[in-house]
Amino acid sequence: MNTAVLRAELRLFRREPGALFWILAFPTLLLVILGSVPALRHHRAELGGLRTIDVYVPVAVLLGMIVGGLQSMPQNLTGYRERGILRRMSTTPVRPSALLSAQTAVYAGAALASALLVLVVGRLAFGVRLPKQPFGYVLALLAAVLAALALGSVVSALSRTTKIAGAIGSAVFFPSMFCAGVWVPVQSMPHLMARIVGFTPFGAAAQALNQAAAGHWPGWGHLGVLAVWILLLTGAAVRWFRWE
C-alpha cells in the first residue's frame, strides 16, 4: 500500500464531518440514548437475564461499519471514478489499486475505532461487561468489517454515478440494519426469523458477537456464513469493478 496515498485519504476523511459523525459518533450516541432509558437497564428473562442495553452493544458495534461500508465508501469510490481520478491515476506510477487499498484501510480503521468507542462507553457508562471471549470477538469483528467493505465495494462496482451509489447503498443499508438487530435485537426475534437472519452477513455477525460477548467461541456456522459472504462479495466486486 502506498503510504502517501493512505495519508492523503486519511486527511480527506478527517475533513468529512458527516462521515466522522455517522461512523464514529452516532453508534455511541445511540447507545447512550438507549442507556438513558431506565427500562432498558433492567434485566429481562426473555433475554437470558441480560439487559436491553447489553444486547444493543453488538448492534451499535455493527452500525458503524454498516454506515461506513454501505453509505460513505461506495459514494467516495464512485465519485473518484466519475470524476476520472482513477483513470488519471492509471497513467502515473501510483496505481488505482493503491487508492482502493487506502480507502479500505481508512474505513476499516474507522469502523474498528467506532467499535472500540462503543465498548468503552458501554462499559464505563452502563456497566456492560466486556466480551468474555475477546479473541473470538475480535475474529468476528474483523470478519464483519471485511464483509461490510466487500458489500460496499459491490455497491460501488454496480454504480455509474454517486447518486446511484447512494440509492443502492440506501436500499441495502436498511435491511442490513434490520439483520444486525437495530430495530429488534436478534435475541428477541422469533426463532425462524433469527435463523433466516443468521444467513445474512450482519445477522451472522450479530450472533457471533453475542456468543463471544457471553464467553463462548463464535459458532463456526456463523463464522462460515461470514466467510462465504466475504468470498462471494469480494469476487463479485473484482469481477464487476471498472476503473472508468
Contacts in CASP RR format, 6 or more apart in sequence:
PFRMAT RR
TARGET T0000
AUTHOR 0000-0000-0000
METHOD contacts of the structure
MODEL  1
MNTAVLRAELRLFRREPGALFWILAFPTLLLVILGSVPALRHHRAELGGL
RTIDVYVPVAVLLGMIVGGLQSMPQNLTGYRERGILRRMSTTPVRPSALL
SAQTAVYAGAALASALLVLVVGRLAFGVRLPKQPFGYVLALLAAVLAALA
LGSVVSALSRTTKIAGAIGSAVFFPSMFCAGVWVPVQSMPHLMARIVGFT
PFGAAAQALNQAAAGHWPGWGHLGVLAVWILLLTGAAVRWFRWE
1 98 0 8 1.000
1 101 0 8 1.000
1 102 0 8 1.000
1 105 0 8 1.000
2 94 0 8 1.000
2 98 0 8 1.000
2 101 0 8 1.000
2 102 0 8 1.000
4 94 0 8 1.000
5 94 0 8 1.000
5 98 0 8 1.000
5 99 0 8 1.000
5 101 0 8 1.000
5 102 0 8 1.000
6 101 0 8 1.000
6 102 0 8 1.000
6 105 0 8 1.000
6 106 0 8 1.000
8 102 0 8 1.000
9 99 0 8 1.000
9 102 0 8 1.000
9 103 0 8 1.000
9 105 0 8 1.000
9 106 0 8 1.000
10 102 0 8 1.000
10 106 0 8 1.000
13 19 0 8 1.000
13 20 0 8 1.000
13 106 0 8 1.000
13 110 0 8 1.000
14 20 0 8 1.000
16 72 0 8 1.000
19 68 0 8 1.000
19 72 0 8 1.000
19 110 0 8 1.000
22 64 0 8 1.000
22 67 0 8 1.000
22 68 0 8 1.000
22 71 0 8 1.000
22 72 0 8 1.000
23 64 0 8 1.000
23 67 0 8 1.000
23 68 0 8 1.000
23 72 0 8 1.000
23 107 0 8 1.000
23 110 0 8 1.000
23 111 0 8 1.000
23 114 0 8 1.000
24 64 0 8 1.000
24 110 0 8 1.000
24 113 0 8 1.000
24 114 0 8 1.000
24 117 0 8 1.000
26 63 0 8 1.000
26 64 0 8 1.000
26 67 0 8 1.000
27 60 0 8 1.000
27 61 0 8 1.000
27 63 0 8 1.000
27 64 0 8 1.000
27 67 0 8 1.000
27 114 0 8 1.000
27 117 0 8 1.000
27 118 0 8 1.000
28 60 0 8 1.000
28 114 0 8 1.000
28 117 0 8 1.000
28 118 0 8 1.000
28 121 0 8 1.000
30 56 0 8 1.000
30 60 0 8 1.000
30 63 0 8 1.000
31 53 0 8 1.000
31 56 0 8 1.000
31 57 0 8 1.000
31 60 0 8 1.000
31 118 0 8 1.000
31 121 0 8 1.000
31 122 0 8 1.000
31 126 0 8 1.000
32 121 0 8 1.000
32 125 0 8 1.000
34 40 0 8 1.000
34 52 0 8 1.000
34 53 0 8 1.000
34 56 0 8 1.000
35 41 0 8 1.000
35 53 0 8 1.000
35 125 0 8 1.000
35 126 0 8 1.000
39 52 0 8 1.000
40 51 0 8 1.000
40 52 0 8 1.000
40 53 0 8 1.000
40 56 0 8 1.000
41 51 0 8 1.000
41 52 0 8 1.000
41 53 0 8 1.000
41 126 0 8 1.000
42 51 0 8 1.000
42 52 0 8 1.000
43 49 0 8 1.000
43 50 0 8 1.000
43 51 0 8 1.000
44 50 0 8 1.000
44 51 0 8 1.000
44 52 0 8 1.000
46 187 0 8 1.000
46 188 0 8 1.000
47 54 0 8 1.000
47 55 0 8 1.000
47 185 0 8 1.000
47 187 0 8 1.000
47 188 0 8 1.000
48 187 0 8 1.000
50 187 0 8 1.000
52 185 0 8 1.000
53 122 0 8 1.000
53 126 0 8 1.000
53 128 0 8 1.000
54 128 0 8 1.000
54 129 0 8 1.000
55 185 0 8 1.000
55 186 0 8 1.000
55 187 0 8 1.000
55 188 0 8 1.000
55 210 0 8 1.000
56 185 0 8 1.000
57 118 0 8 1.000
57 119 0 8 1.000
57 122 0 8 1.000
57 128 0 8 1.000
57 213 0 8 1.000
58 206 0 8 1.000
58 209 0 8 1.000
58 210 0 8 1.000
58 213 0 8 1.000
59 180 0 8 1.000
59 181 0 8 1.000
59 182 0 8 1.000
59 185 0 8 1.000
59 206 0 8 1.000
60 118 0 8 1.000
61 114 0 8 1.000
61 115 0 8 1.000
61 118 0 8 1.000
61 119 0 8 1.000
61 141 0 8 1.000
61 209 0 8 1.000
62 144 0 8 1.000
62 180 0 8 1.000
62 202 0 8 1.000
62 205 0 8 1.000
62 206 0 8 1.000
62 209 0 8 1.000
63 114 0 8 1.000
63 177 0 8 1.000
63 180 0 8 1.000
63 182 0 8 1.000
64 110 0 8 1.000
64 111 0 8 1.000
64 114 0 8 1.000
64 115 0 8 1.000
65 111 0 8 1.000
65 114 0 8 1.000
65 115 0 8 1.000
65 144 0 8 1.000
65 145 0 8 1.000
65 148 0 8 1.000
65 149 0 8 1.000
66 148 0 8 1.000
66 173 0 8 1.000
66 176 0 8 1.000
66 177 0 8 1.000
66 180 0 8 1.000
66 202 0 8 1.000
67 173 0 8 1.000
68 107 0 8 1.000
68 110 0 8 1.000
68 111 0 8 1.000
68 148 0 8 1.000
69 107 0 8 1.000
69 111 0 8 1.000
69 148 0 8 1.000
69 149 0 8 1.000
69 151 0 8 1.000
69 152 0 8 1.000
70 148 0 8 1.000
70 151 0 8 1.000
70 152 0 8 1.000
70 155 0 8 1.000
70 169 0 8 1.000
70 172 0 8 1.000
70 173 0 8 1.000
70 176 0 8 1.000
71 166 0 8 1.000
71 169 0 8 1.000
71 170 0 8 1.000
71 173 0 8 1.000
72 107 0 8 1.000
73 103 0 8 1.000
73 104 0 8 1.000
73 107 0 8 1.000
73 149 0 8 1.000
73 152 0 8 1.000
73 153 0 8 1.000
73 156 0 8 1.000
74 152 0 8 1.000
74 153 0 8 1.000
74 155 0 8 1.000
74 156 0 8 1.000
74 159 0 8 1.000
74 165 0 8 1.000
74 166 0 8 1.000
74 168 0 8 1.000
74 169 0 8 1.000
75 162 0 8 1.000
75 165 0 8 1.000
75 166 0 8 1.000
76 103 0 8 1.000
77 100 0 8 1.000
77 103 0 8 1.000
77 153 0 8 1.000
77 156 0 8 1.000
77 165 0 8 1.000
78 156 0 8 1.000
78 159 0 8 1.000
78 160 0 8 1.000
78 161 0 8 1.000
78 162 0 8 1.000
78 164 0 8 1.000
78 165 0 8 1.000
79 85 0 8 1.000
79 161 0 8 1.000
79 162 0 8 1.000
79 165 0 8 1.000
80 86 0 8 1.000
80 99 0 8 1.000
81 87 0 8 1.000
81 156 0 8 1.000
81 242 0 8 1.000
81 243 0 8 1.000
81 244 0 8 1.000
82 160 0 8 1.000
82 161 0 8 1.000
82 162 0 8 1.000
84 244 0 8 1.000
85 99 0 8 1.000
86 96 0 8 1.000
86 99 0 8 1.000
86 243 0 8 1.000
86 244 0 8 1.000
87 243 0 8 1.000
87 244 0 8 1.000
89 95 0 8 1.000
89 96 0 8 1.000
89 98 0 8 1.000
89 99 0 8 1.000
90 96 0 8 1.000
90 243 0 8 1.000
96 243 0 8 1.000
104 149 0 8 1.000
107 149 0 8 1.000
108 145 0 8 1.000
108 146 0 8 1.000
108 149 0 8 1.000
111 145 0 8 1.000
111 148 0 8 1.000
112 141 0 8 1.000
112 145 0 8 1.000
115 141 0 8 1.000
119 128 0 8 1.000
119 130 0 8 1.000
119 131 0 8 1.000
122 128 0 8 1.000
123 129 0 8 1.000
123 130 0 8 1.000
129 213 0 8 1.000
131 137 0 8 1.000
131 209 0 8 1.000
131 212 0 8 1.000
131 213 0 8 1.000
131 215 0 8 1.000
132 212 0 8 1.000
132 213 0 8 1.000
132 214 0 8 1.000
132 215 0 8 1.000
133 211 0 8 1.000
133 212 0 8 1.000
133 213 0 8 1.000
133 214 0 8 1.000
133 215 0 8 1.000
133 216 0 8 1.000
133 217 0 8 1.000
133 218 0 8 1.000
134 212 0 8 1.000
136 208 0 8 1.000
136 212 0 8 1.000
136 217 0 8 1.000
136 218 0 8 1.000
137 209 0 8 1.000
137 212 0 8 1.000
137 213 0 8 1.000
137 218 0 8 1.000
139 212 0 8 1.000
139 218 0 8 1.000
139 223 0 8 1.000
140 205 0 8 1.000
140 208 0 8 1.000
140 209 0 8 1.000
140 212 0 8 1.000
140 218 0 8 1.000
140 222 0 8 1.000
140 223 0 8 1.000
140 226 0 8 1.000
141 209 0 8 1.000
143 205 0 8 1.000
143 208 0 8 1.000
143 223 0 8 1.000
143 226 0 8 1.000
143 227 0 8 1.000
143 230 0 8 1.000
144 201 0 8 1.000
144 202 0 8 1.000
144 205 0 8 1.000
144 208 0 8 1.000
144 209 0 8 1.000
144 226 0 8 1.000
146 226 0 8 1.000
146 230 0 8 1.000
147 201 0 8 1.000
147 202 0 8 1.000
147 205 0 8 1.000
147 226 0 8 1.000
147 229 0 8 1.000
147 230 0 8 1.000
147 233 0 8 1.000
148 201 0 8 1.000
148 202 0 8 1.000
150 229 0 8 1.000
150 230 0 8 1.000
150 233 0 8 1.000
150 234 0 8 1.000
150 237 0 8 1.000
151 172 0 8 1.000
151 176 0 8 1.000
151 201 0 8 1.000
151 229 0 8 1.000
151 233 0 8 1.000
152 169 0 8 1.000
152 233 0 8 1.000
152 237 0 8 1.000
153 233 0 8 1.000
153 234 0 8 1.000
153 237 0 8 1.000
153 241 0 8 1.000
154 233 0 8 1.000
154 236 0 8 1.000
154 237 0 8 1.000
154 240 0 8 1.000
155 165 0 8 1.000
155 166 0 8 1.000
155 168 0 8 1.000
155 169 0 8 1.000
155 172 0 8 1.000
156 165 0 8 1.000
156 237 0 8 1.000
156 241 0 8 1.000
157 236 0 8 1.000
157 237 0 8 1.000
157 239 0 8 1.000
157 240 0 8 1.000
157 241 0 8 1.000
157 242 0 8 1.000
158 164 0 8 1.000
158 168 0 8 1.000
158 240 0 8 1.000
159 165 0 8 1.000
159 166 0 8 1.000
159 168 0 8 1.000
175 200 0 8 1.000
176 200 0 8 1.000
176 201 0 8 1.000
176 202 0 8 1.000
177 183 0 8 1.000
177 202 0 8 1.000
178 184 0 8 1.000
178 197 0 8 1.000
179 197 0 8 1.000
179 198 0 8 1.000
179 200 0 8 1.000
179 201 0 8 1.000
179 202 0 8 1.000
179 203 0 8 1.000
179 206 0 8 1.000
180 202 0 8 1.000
180 203 0 8 1.000
180 205 0 8 1.000
180 206 0 8 1.000
181 189 0 8 1.000
181 203 0 8 1.000
181 206 0 8 1.000
186 194 0 8 1.000
186 197 0 8 1.000
186 198 0 8 1.000
186 203 0 8 1.000
186 206 0 8 1.000
186 207 0 8 1.000
186 210 0 8 1.000
187 194 0 8 1.000
187 210 0 8 1.000
189 197 0 8 1.000
194 207 0 8 1.000
197 203 0 8 1.000
197 206 0 8 1.000
198 204 0 8 1.000
198 207 0 8 1.000
198 222 0 8 1.000
198 225 0 8 1.000
199 225 0 8 1.000
200 225 0 8 1.000
200 229 0 8 1.000
201 225 0 8 1.000
201 226 0 8 1.000
201 229 0 8 1.000
201 233 0 8 1.000
204 221 0 8 1.000
204 222 0 8 1.000
204 223 0 8 1.000
204 224 0 8 1.000
204 225 0 8 1.000
204 226 0 8 1.000
204 229 0 8 1.000
205 222 0 8 1.000
205 226 0 8 1.000
207 218 0 8 1.000
207 219 0 8 1.000
207 222 0 8 1.000
208 218 0 8 1.000
208 219 0 8 1.000
208 222 0 8 1.000
208 223 0 8 1.000
208 226 0 8 1.000
209 218 0 8 1.000
211 217 0 8 1.000
211 218 0 8 1.000
211 219 0 8 1.000
211 222 0 8 1.000
212 218 0 8 1.000
END
